[in-house]
């Protein structure tokens, strides 16, 4: 079932992204020849006005065929002279059309996060919105490498609900309780009651003494709860979360590409379609708010990826437009098409590599 959910989410995100290009082109007076969901071969389609709307066989993507965007002739030929051609429009209009898909994915993420905030999304608790938060509990934010927590089975995202001592179970209401229990353990094992992916279980962790003589288990924590924010606060919180995550994702991707060029990139934590499909399944099990927030996160990843200044992506095409604006002359079509084709090929190879790693993780 989660495979179906994944494809539905992917189709919606692609539709949102390509609709941004489509809408901006239409509003700019540029002719749109085809709006396609998926990549050819074509399965089905219908024509309305001048635009063909199609559904295609390869589901990982979509496209908008804009007249004059991928011209194969000299810019001085008919495509550039037609007033409804992409290349005939001012550079700023071309940039708006190319950036519109990215903007739509960001706006869509904002909407989804806002809906999630109104529907019970798990979030940190502040004085400002504490009255709208229910079911507060301590959650593991991060674990130190090779720490007692990692070795004994605690994971990021675990909700730590209680601990056992002397045959009694004591509820945990804040991180200070966990810190006190581990510090007073004297190195003896401590059993915690946790909840992982909605399932309760027990994990026994043996604290270790740190260099300063304090017993710890190597985790960072926070108090979170289910948000049921009113509409106006949900919109504001959704906007802040969208902006913060987008910047972090973009910087992370940029650093990944930088490290890859230097030959030191760590791709072990990256996920392709197979890995994301499994994560969609986990999110859908946790409820509507989790699924909405995870879909928003994927949408922001799609926006950040497309903003990368890499050939075949929107960011790379925007760089081409900027170069043409500085040169006051169009880049030769053969050069532009060749560079974009090479970029697209690299992306496909990278996607296949990540997919292979995802499959190996499942079989391993």
C-alpha positions as CSV (number, residue, x, y, z in Angstrom):
1,X,0.0,0.0,0.0
2,X,2.8,2.4,0.8
3,X,4.1,2.0,-2.8
4,X,0.8,3.3,-4.1
5,X,1.0,6.2,-1.5
6,X,4.5,7.0,-2.7
7,X,3.5,7.2,-6.3
8,X,0.5,9.4,-5.5
9,X,2.7,11.8,-3.5
10,X,5.4,11.8,-6.3
11,X,2.7,12.5,-8.9
12,X,1.3,15.4,-6.8
13,X,4.7,17.0,-6.2
14,X,5.6,16.7,-9.9
15,X,2.2,18.1,-10.9
16,X,2.7,21.1,-8.5
17,X,6.2,21.7,-9.8
18,X,5.4,21.5,-13.4
19,X,2.2,23.5,-12.9
20,X,4.4,26.4,-11.7
21,X,6.3,26.4,-15.0
22,X,3.0,25.9,-16.9
23,X,1.2,28.8,-15.2
24,X,4.1,31.2,-15.4
25,X,4.5,30.5,-19.1
26,X,0.8,30.9,-19.8
27,X,0.7,34.2,-17.8
28,X,3.8,35.4,-19.7
29,X,2.2,34.7,-23.1
30,X,4.5,31.8,-24.0
31,X,3.0,28.9,-25.9
32,X,2.9,25.6,-24.0
33,X,2.8,22.6,-26.3
34,X,2.5,19.8,-23.8
35,X,2.0,19.3,-20.0
36,X,3.1,15.7,-19.2
37,X,3.0,13.7,-16.0
38,X,5.8,11.1,-16.1
39,X,8.3,10.6,-18.9
40,X,7.5,9.0,-22.4
41,X,6.4,6.7,-23.8
42,X,3.0,8.3,-23.7
43,X,0.1,6.2,-22.3
44,X,-2.8,8.6,-22.7
45,X,-3.4,12.3,-23.5
46,X,-5.9,14.8,-24.6
47,X,-5.6,18.3,-26.2
48,X,-7.3,21.4,-24.9
49,X,-6.6,24.5,-26.9
50,X,-3.0,24.5,-28.0
51,X,-1.7,22.3,-25.2
52,X,-1.5,18.5,-25.1
53,X,-2.1,17.0,-21.6
54,X,-0.4,13.6,-21.3
55,X,0.2,10.7,-18.9
56,X,3.4,8.8,-19.6
57,X,4.8,5.4,-18.7
58,X,7.9,6.4,-16.5
59,X,6.4,7.7,-13.3
60,X,9.6,9.4,-11.8
61,X,9.1,12.9,-13.0
62,X,7.1,15.1,-15.4
63,X,7.6,17.9,-17.9
64,X,6.2,21.0,-19.5
65,X,7.1,21.4,-23.2
66,X,7.4,25.1,-23.7
67,X,7.7,26.4,-27.2
68,X,11.2,27.7,-27.9
69,X,12.7,26.6,-24.5
70,X,14.7,23.7,-26.0
71,X,15.3,25.0,-29.5
72,X,17.6,23.0,-31.8
73,X,18.3,25.8,-34.3
74,X,20.2,29.1,-34.2
75,X,18.5,31.6,-31.9
76,X,18.0,33.9,-34.9
77,X,15.7,31.4,-36.6
78,X,11.9,31.2,-36.3
79,X,11.6,30.1,-32.7
80,X,13.4,33.2,-31.5
81,X,11.4,35.5,-33.8
82,X,8.0,34.2,-32.7
83,X,6.6,36.5,-30.0
84,X,5.1,33.5,-28.2
85,X,8.4,31.7,-28.0
86,X,10.3,31.3,-24.7
87,X,13.6,32.6,-26.2
88,X,11.8,35.7,-27.6
89,X,10.9,36.8,-24.1
90,X,13.1,39.1,-21.9
91,X,15.6,37.4,-19.7
92,X,13.7,38.2,-16.5
93,X,10.6,36.6,-17.9
94,X,12.6,33.5,-18.8
95,X,13.9,33.4,-15.2
96,X,10.5,33.7,-13.7
97,X,9.2,30.8,-15.8
98,X,12.2,28.6,-14.9
99,X,12.0,29.5,-11.2
100,X,8.2,29.1,-11.0
101,X,8.3,25.3,-10.3
102,X,10.7,25.8,-7.4
103,X,8.4,28.5,-6.0
104,X,5.4,26.3,-6.3
105,X,7.1,23.4,-4.4
106,X,8.0,25.9,-1.6
107,X,4.5,27.3,-1.4
108,X,3.0,23.8,-1.4
109,X,5.3,22.7,1.5
110,X,4.1,25.8,3.4
111,X,0.5,24.8,2.9
112,X,1.2,21.2,3.9
113,X,3.1,22.2,7.1
114,X,0.3,24.6,8.0
115,X,-2.3,21.9,7.6
116,X,-0.1,19.5,9.7
117,X,0.2,22.1,12.4
118,X,-3.6,22.3,12.5
119,X,-3.9,18.5,12.5
120,X,-1.7,17.2,15.3
121,X,1.9,17.4,13.9
122,X,4.6,16.7,16.5
123,X,6.5,19.9,17.3
124,X,8.7,21.5,19.9
125,X,6.9,23.3,22.7
126,X,7.4,27.0,23.3
127,X,5.7,29.5,25.7
128,X,3.9,31.1,22.7
129,X,2.0,28.0,21.6
130,X,2.1,25.7,24.7
131,X,-1.7,26.0,25.2
132,X,-2.3,24.5,21.8
133,X,0.0,21.5,22.4
134,X,-1.2,18.1,23.8
135,X,0.4,14.8,24.5
136,X,3.8,16.3,25.4
137,X,6.7,13.9,25.8
138,X,10.5,13.7,25.6
139,X,12.0,12.8,22.3
140,X,15.5,11.8,21.3
141,X,16.8,14.4,18.8
142,X,20.3,13.1,18.2
143,X,22.7,10.3,19.4
144,X,26.5,10.5,19.6
145,X,28.4,8.0,17.5
146,X,29.5,4.8,19.5
147,X,27.6,6.0,22.5
148,X,25.8,3.8,25.0
149,X,22.5,4.9,23.5
150,X,23.5,3.8,20.0
151,X,25.0,0.5,21.2
152,X,22.0,-0.4,23.3
153,X,19.3,0.5,20.8
154,X,18.1,4.0,21.3
155,X,17.4,5.8,18.1
156,X,16.7,9.4,16.9
157,X,13.0,10.0,17.0
158,X,12.3,7.7,19.9
159,X,9.8,9.0,22.5
160,X,11.2,8.3,26.0
161,X,8.1,7.9,28.2
162,X,9.3,6.4,31.5
163,X,12.1,4.5,33.3
164,X,12.2,1.5,35.6
165,X,13.9,1.6,38.9
166,X,13.5,-0.7,42.0
167,X,10.5,-2.5,40.4
168,X,8.6,0.8,39.9
169,X,7.9,2.7,36.6
170,X,8.3,6.5,36.8
171,X,6.9,8.8,34.0
172,X,9.4,11.1,32.3
173,X,8.2,14.6,31.7
174,X,11.4,16.5,30.8
175,X,15.0,15.9,29.7
176,X,16.2,16.8,33.2
177,X,14.7,13.6,34.6
178,X,16.6,11.4,32.1
179,X,19.8,13.3,32.9
180,X,19.3,12.8,36.7
181,X,18.6,9.1,36.3
182,X,21.7,8.4,34.2
183,X,24.0,10.5,36.4
184,X,22.8,8.7,39.5
185,X,23.0,5.2,37.9
186,X,26.6,4.7,38.9
187,X,27.0,2.9,35.6
188,X,24.3,0.4,36.3
189,X,21.8,-0.4,33.4
190,X,18.7,1.8,33.1
191,X,15.6,0.5,31.4
192,X,13.5,3.1,29.5
193,X,10.0,2.7,28.2
194,X,10.0,4.2,24.7
195,X,7.6,4.5,21.7
196,X,9.0,4.0,18.2
197,X,6.9,4.4,15.1
198,X,3.8,4.2,17.3
199,X,4.9,0.9,19.0
200,X,5.8,0.8,22.7
201,X,8.9,-1.1,23.8
202,X,11.6,-1.2,26.4
203,X,15.3,-0.4,25.9
204,X,18.0,-1.0,28.5
205,X,21.0,1.3,28.3
206,X,24.2,1.2,30.4
207,X,25.5,4.7,31.1
208,X,29.2,5.4,30.8
209,X,31.3,7.8,32.7
210,X,32.4,10.8,30.7
211,X,35.9,12.4,31.1
212,X,34.5,14.9,33.6
213,X,33.2,12.0,35.8
214,X,29.4,12.3,34.9
215,X,27.5,9.2,33.8
216,X,25.8,9.8,30.4
217,X,24.2,7.8,27.6
218,X,25.0,10.2,24.7
219,X,21.8,11.7,23.5
220,X,20.3,15.2,23.0
221,X,16.6,15.6,23.9
222,X,13.7,18.0,23.7
223,X,10.0,18.1,24.8
224,X,7.6,17.8,21.9
225,X,3.8,17.4,21.6
226,X,1.0,17.3,19.1
227,X,0.1,20.7,17.8
228,X,-3.4,21.8,17.1
229,X,-2.7,25.4,16.2
230,X,-5.4,27.9,15.0
231,X,-5.3,28.9,11.4
232,X,-3.3,32.1,11.6
233,X,-0.7,30.7,14.0
234,X,-0.4,27.5,11.8
235,X,0.3,29.7,8.8
236,X,3.0,31.6,10.6
237,X,4.6,28.6,12.1
238,X,4.4,26.8,8.8
239,X,6.1,29.7,7.0
240,X,8.9,29.8,9.6
241,X,9.5,26.0,9.4
242,X,9.4,26.0,5.5
243,X,12.0,28.8,5.3
244,X,14.3,27.2,7.9
245,X,14.1,23.8,6.4
246,X,14.6,25.0,2.8
247,X,17.7,26.9,3.7
248,X,19.1,23.9,5.6
249,X,18.3,21.5,2.8
250,X,19.8,23.8,0.1
251,X,23.0,24.3,2.1
252,X,23.2,20.5,2.8
253,X,22.9,19.7,-0.9
254,X,25.4,22.4,-1.9
255,X,27.9,21.0,0.6
256,X,27.3,17.5,-0.6
257,X,28.0,18.5,-4.2
258,X,31.1,20.4,-3.0
259,X,32.4,17.3,-1.2
260,X,31.6,15.1,-4.1
261,X,33.7,17.2,-6.4
262,X,36.5,16.8,-3.9
263,X,36.0,13.1,-3.7
264,X,34.9,13.0,0.0
265,X,31.1,13.0,-0.1
266,X,29.3,10.6,2.2
267,X,26.2,9.2,0.4
268,X,25.4,6.5,2.9
269,X,22.5,8.4,4.3
270,X,21.0,9.5,1.0
271,X,17.8,7.8,-0.2
272,X,16.4,7.4,-3.7
273,X,12.9,6.4,-4.8
274,X,13.0,3.0,-3.0
275,X,14.2,4.5,0.3
276,X,11.8,7.3,0.1
277,X,8.9,4.9,-0.6
278,X,9.8,3.1,2.7
279,X,9.9,6.3,4.6
280,X,6.5,7.3,3.2
281,X,5.2,4.0,4.5
282,X,6.5,4.8,8.0
283,X,5.1,8.3,7.9
284,X,1.6,7.1,6.7
285,X,1.5,4.6,9.6
286,X,2.0,7.5,12.1
287,X,-1.0,9.4,10.8
288,X,-2.2,12.2,8.5
289,X,-0.2,15.0,10.1
290,X,3.1,13.0,9.8
291,X,2.3,12.1,6.1
292,X,1.6,15.8,5.3
293,X,4.8,17.0,7.0
294,X,6.9,14.3,5.3
295,X,5.4,15.2,1.9
296,X,6.2,18.9,2.6
297,X,9.8,17.8,3.4
298,X,10.1,16.0,0.1
299,X,8.6,19.0,-1.7
300,X,11.3,21.2,-0.2
301,X,14.0,18.7,-1.2
302,X,12.7,18.8,-4.8
303,X,12.7,22.6,-4.7
304,X,16.2,22.8,-3.3
305,X,17.5,20.2,-5.7
306,X,16.1,22.1,-8.7
307,X,17.7,25.3,-7.5
308,X,21.1,23.7,-7.7
309,X,23.2,25.4,-10.4
310,X,23.6,22.1,-12.2
311,X,22.9,21.4,-16.0
312,X,19.4,20.0,-16.7
313,X,18.0,21.4,-13.4
314,X,16.1,24.6,-13.2
315,X,19.0,26.3,-11.4
316,X,21.4,25.3,-14.2
317,X,19.0,26.7,-16.8
318,X,18.7,30.0,-14.8
319,X,22.5,30.2,-14.8
320,X,22.4,29.9,-18.6
321,X,19.9,32.8,-18.8
322,X,22.2,34.9,-16.5
323,X,25.2,34.1,-18.8
324,X,23.2,35.2,-21.8
325,X,22.1,38.4,-20.1
326,X,25.7,39.3,-19.3
327,X,27.0,38.3,-22.8
328,X,23.9,40.0,-24.4
329,X,24.0,37.0,-26.7
330,X,22.3,33.6,-26.7
331,X,24.4,30.5,-25.9
332,X,24.7,28.3,-29.0
333,X,21.8,25.7,-28.9
334,X,24.2,22.8,-29.6
335,X,26.3,23.8,-26.6
336,X,23.3,24.3,-24.3
337,X,21.6,21.1,-25.3
338,X,24.8,19.0,-25.0
339,X,25.6,20.4,-21.5
340,X,22.0,19.7,-20.4
341,X,22.1,16.2,-21.9
342,X,25.3,15.4,-20.0
343,X,23.9,16.9,-16.8
344,X,20.7,14.8,-17.2
345,X,22.8,11.7,-17.8
346,X,24.8,12.3,-14.7
347,X,21.6,12.7,-12.7
348,X,20.2,9.4,-14.0
349,X,23.3,7.5,-13.2
350,X,23.4,9.0,-9.7
351,X,19.7,8.1,-9.2
352,X,20.4,4.5,-10.3
353,X,23.4,4.3,-7.9
354,X,21.3,5.6,-4.9
355,X,18.5,3.2,-5.9
356,X,20.9,0.3,-5.9
357,X,22.1,1.3,-2.5
358,X,18.5,1.4,-1.2
359,X,17.8,-2.1,-2.6
360,X,21.0,-3.4,-1.0
361,X,20.0,-2.0,2.4
362,X,16.7,-3.9,2.1
363,X,18.3,-7.2,1.1
364,X,21.1,-6.7,3.5
